[in-house]
Amino acid sequence: MATFRAPAAQAAHVMKALQGDIIQSVGTVRNYEQALTRVAEWTQRERISGGLRAMTPELATQYLEQRGEVVGQKTLDMERQATQAMMQHVTGQLPTGERLP
């Protein structure tokens, strides 16, 4: 299934599902949305069918390894945490309590 949403729209849609019960902080929501936008841009460049919601733990690890070569640790941690929250609470690709490397 192809996705035709812009990366920012994909991230916003995921964050709507997380906002409120899972994540209460407005700042965290904003930061996670920015991080997920970057992840969605990567899925677009890599031509991953399904976009952001198609991320698997294997794809997330591949993304984080590539991204770790060009960004600092804080940025990488934020992107890992955002992806992890999405995969645990929205897509169900990662069991609750399990972490991405």
C-alpha positions as CSV (number, residue, x, y, z in Angstrom):
1,M,0.0,0.0,0.0
2,A,1.5,3.3,-1.1
3,T,1.2,6.4,1.0
4,F,0.7,9.8,-0.7
5,R,0.8,12.0,2.4
6,A,3.6,14.4,2.9
7,P,6.1,13.4,5.6
8,A,4.9,16.2,7.9
9,A,1.3,15.1,7.5
10,Q,2.3,11.5,8.3
11,A,4.0,12.6,11.4
12,A,1.1,14.8,12.5
13,H,-1.3,11.9,12.0
14,V,0.8,9.6,14.2
15,M,1.1,12.2,16.9
16,K,-2.6,12.7,17.0
17,A,-2.9,9.1,18.1
18,L,-0.2,9.5,20.7
19,Q,-1.2,12.9,22.1
20,G,-3.3,12.9,25.3
21,D,-3.2,9.5,26.8
22,I,0.3,8.4,25.9
23,I,2.1,11.8,25.7
24,Q,0.8,14.8,27.7
25,S,3.7,17.2,27.2
26,V,3.2,19.8,24.4
27,G,6.9,20.1,24.0
28,T,7.4,16.3,23.7
29,V,4.6,16.2,21.1
30,R,6.3,18.9,19.1
31,N,9.7,17.3,19.3
32,Y,8.5,13.9,18.4
33,E,6.5,15.3,15.5
34,Q,9.7,16.9,14.1
35,A,11.6,13.7,14.6
36,L,9.0,11.6,12.9
37,T,8.9,14.0,10.0
38,R,12.6,13.3,9.4
39,V,11.9,9.5,9.6
40,A,9.0,9.9,7.2
41,E,11.3,11.8,4.8
42,W,13.7,8.9,4.9
43,T,11.0,6.4,4.2
44,Q,10.1,8.5,1.2
45,R,13.7,8.6,-0.1
46,E,14.1,4.9,0.4
47,R,10.7,4.2,-1.3
48,I,9.3,2.3,1.6
49,S,5.7,1.4,0.7
50,G,3.4,2.5,3.4
51,G,5.6,5.3,4.6
52,L,6.0,6.0,8.3
53,R,3.5,3.5,9.5
54,A,5.3,0.7,7.6
55,M,8.4,1.0,9.8
56,T,9.5,-2.3,11.3
57,P,12.2,-2.7,14.0
58,E,14.6,-3.7,11.3
59,L,13.9,-0.6,9.2
60,A,14.2,1.6,12.3
61,T,17.6,0.1,13.1
62,Q,18.7,0.7,9.6
63,Y,17.5,4.3,9.7
64,L,19.2,4.9,13.1
65,E,22.5,3.5,11.9
66,Q,22.5,5.7,8.8
67,R,21.3,8.7,10.7
68,G,23.9,8.2,13.5
69,E,26.7,9.0,10.9
70,V,25.5,12.5,10.3
71,V,23.8,13.8,13.5
72,G,24.7,14.1,17.2
73,Q,23.6,11.7,20.0
74,K,20.8,13.9,21.3
75,T,19.1,14.1,17.9
76,L,19.5,10.4,17.4
77,D,18.0,9.7,20.8
78,M,15.0,11.9,20.1
79,E,14.4,10.2,16.8
80,R,14.8,6.7,18.4
81,Q,12.3,7.6,21.2
82,A,9.8,9.0,18.8
83,T,10.0,6.0,16.5
84,Q,9.8,3.7,19.4
85,A,6.7,5.4,20.8
86,M,5.0,5.2,17.4
87,M,5.9,1.5,17.0
88,Q,4.7,0.6,20.5
89,H,1.5,2.5,20.7
90,V,0.3,3.2,17.2
91,T,1.5,0.5,14.8
92,G,2.1,-2.3,17.3
93,Q,5.4,-3.3,15.6
94,L,7.3,-3.2,18.9
95,P,6.1,-4.8,22.1
96,T,5.6,-2.4,25.0
97,G,8.7,-2.4,27.2
98,E,11.0,-3.4,24.3
99,R,13.5,-0.8,23.0
100,L,15.1,0.1,19.7
101,P,18.9,-0.1,19.8
